[in-house]
């Protein structure tokens, strides 16, 4: 009755780290969507929230912030972790 129905194994630290980097790397797609919609569109605030969440996470992890479509986050050399 009180058992956890989710029996899937927890992701390995490597899998979890890859998912975090994928999340950050999605930022450039939201930048593109915001550019296409323009500041006056109702979706702009939504895109801005997605962009900002990924920017903050990248900064807190000491990584670069993707902006252009082919950009990928990388560790910033010498950044505190």
C-alpha positions in Angstrom: 0.0 0.0 0.0 2.8 2.5 0.9 5.3 1.1 -1.5 7.0 3.3 -4.1 5.5 2.4 -7.5 8.5 3.7 -9.3 10.9 0.8 -9.5 13.2 2.4 -12.1 16.8 2.7 -11.0 18.2 6.1 -10.1 20.3 7.7 -12.9 24.0 7.4 -12.5 25.9 10.6 -11.7 27.2 10.6 -15.3 23.6 10.3 -16.7 22.4 13.0 -14.3 25.3 15.4 -15.3 24.5 14.8 -19.0 20.8 15.7 -18.5 21.9 18.9 -16.7 24.1 19.9 -19.6 21.4 19.0 -22.1 19.0 21.3 -20.1 21.5 24.1 -20.3 22.2 23.5 -24.0 18.5 23.9 -24.8 18.8 27.6 -24.0 19.8 28.6 -27.5 16.5 27.2 -28.8 14.6 29.5 -26.4 16.8 32.4 -27.5 15.8 31.7 -31.1 12.1 31.4 -30.2 12.2 34.7 -28.4 13.9 36.4 -31.3 11.3 35.1 -33.7 8.4 36.2 -31.5 9.6 39.6 -30.5 9.3 41.4 -27.2 5.7 42.3 -27.8 4.5 38.7 -28.1 2.8 36.9 -25.2 5.2 34.0 -25.5 8.2 36.2 -24.9 7.9 36.1 -21.1 7.7 32.3 -21.2 10.8 32.1 -23.4 12.6 34.6 -21.2 11.9 32.5 -18.1 13.4 29.4 -19.8 16.4 31.3 -21.0 17.0 32.8 -17.5 16.7 29.5 -15.7 19.3 27.9 -17.9 21.6 30.9 -17.7 21.5 30.9 -13.9 22.2 27.2 -13.7 25.1 27.5 -16.1 26.6 30.4 -14.1 26.1 28.5 -10.8 27.9 25.5 -12.2 30.8 27.6 -13.6 29.9 26.9 -17.2 29.5 29.1 -20.3 26.0 30.2 -21.3 24.8 29.0 -24.8 23.4 31.8 -26.9 23.6 31.0 -30.6 22.1 27.8 -32.1 25.3 25.7 -32.2 26.7 26.9 -28.9 27.2 24.3 -26.2 28.0 24.9 -22.6 31.6 24.3 -21.5 33.3 24.6 -18.1 34.9 28.0 -17.6 38.5 27.6 -16.9 39.4 28.6 -13.3 35.7 29.0 -12.3 34.9 28.1 -8.7 32.7 25.0 -8.4 
